[in-house]
Amino acid sequence: MSSKLWGGRFDLPTNKLVEAFNATIMIEQRLCPFDIKGSIAHATMLGRQNIISQSDADTIINGLKQVEQEIENGQFVFSTADEDIHMAIEKRMTEIVGPVGGKLHTGRSRNDQTTLDSKMHMRATILEIQQNIRALQATIIAKAEQNFNIIMPGYTHLQTGQPILFPHWIMAYFWMLQRDYTRFNDLYRRMGQCPLGAAALAGTTFPIDREFTAKELGFDEPTPNSIDSVSDRDHMIEFNATAAMCFMHLTRISEELVLFSSQDFKFIELSDDFCTGSSIMPQKKNPDVAEKMRGKSGRVYGNLMAILTIMKGLPLSYNTDMSEDKETVYDSMDTLQTGLKIIAPMIEKMKINEDKTRDAADKGFSTATDMADYLVRKGIPFRDAHHVVGSVVNHCVKHDKKLNQLTLAEYQTFHPQIENDIYDDITLEASVGARQSYGGTAPETVRKQITMAKSML
């Protein structure tokens, strides 16, 4: 005879290989506090509705609290024979309180129970991740303010485009993270419906109060369709998608940290405790942490594809395929949280080499657009001005000169309306300061941007 809580239908015990193959208990232990909280709410509701006696409800709740204490103290024994934490906790509680423990599962199923636990756990994790995002955003703001007047090149196609302020560059990542924050916010709100009470798939014959358990567990309302309640894994998929997008942003800043810390750029110096050395080349200081961040994106992206594939084409309602959902989601949770926690101090401790960034900004004709704008202000159509400046740059390349090294006579061979004031317009400071359009790199607009960002924190 099967010894399982559900074993009445079976003549033979579960094959040990099948037990190990089906078991999820070893990877879902982080759900324990949520499973117990959900069970306490369910038992409370059963007592309130007179589905079981108040005395039995109190006994069950006390037993669940004892199990919770055993788990917190490290005394609880997790075994693959129990399949999952739901069965393990119920079994141990029943051992403590006796047969009355069997009344806990009245009016519910593991199908709604596991969805409830995963949603409660995910909502709690989202709040933690949002705190991690805010901490990284605060670090970015602090770094921007500490290095406010540093000028660096802005790139398109990784070619020098226009000079920008360092705070303008680093604040770009603030806004990427802000979108990530709001995406997690949206997901949190979408998970505001409580699946408890959907039971196996069709609801229950008992007079349960789903509104009560939903509010008791911090949800807005119960789910409106019991079939969808137990077959829904949208929150798992959406979490992996949101985590993948957030991690993509971490890889972008990681790539620039790798690039800008190289000897060819030397814009920044990463702290020793976020780098490693070479086993053969003693001079090396490798940005391995940032490189590792780029590499881990493969796992996070893979987790999204895994959960999408698990759910592909599944018929309603619950299928055991869905028990494979947790491993991918937990890995994305852990990888993203660790990444956010590591990148913040790595940015906080890095040093900016102002001379290097300024020297780089002064190369590549980064103020050529300013010269074109200068001609436009003289009444020359932009397309004509663009052509003139292109010819000037071509001349400079051939004669190994910068724009500010040309004489006025040389300038006037390209256009007679170029005058001495051209030199004022093509300095790095003038270029940066002139871009006062909303969201631009001028000091005043960057200060406004930082003020706005601070208000969001």
Secondary structure, 3 states (H helix, E strand, C coil): CCCCCCHHHCCCCCCHHHHHHHCCCCCCHHHHHHHHHHHHHHHHHHHHCCCCCHHHHHHHHHHHHHHHHHHHCCCCCCCHHHCCHHHHHHHHHHHHHCHHHHHCCCCCCHHHHHHHHHHHHHHHHHHHHHHHHHHHHHHHHHHHHHCCCCEEEEEECCEEEEEEEHHHHHHHHHHHHHHHHHHHHHHHHHCCEECCCCCCCCCCCCCCCHHHHHHHCCCCEECCCHHHHHHCCHHHHHHHHHHHHHHHHHHHHHHHHHHHCCCCCCCEECCHHHCECCCCCCCCCECHHHHHHHHHHHHHHHHHHHHHHHHCCCCCCCCHHHHHHHHHHHHHHHHHHHHHHHHHHHHHHCEECHHHHHHHHCCCCCCHHHHHHHHHHCCCCHHHHHHHHHHHHHHHHHHCCCHHHCCHHHHHCCCCCCCCCHHHHCCHHHHHHHCCCCCCCCHHHHHHHHHHHHHHC
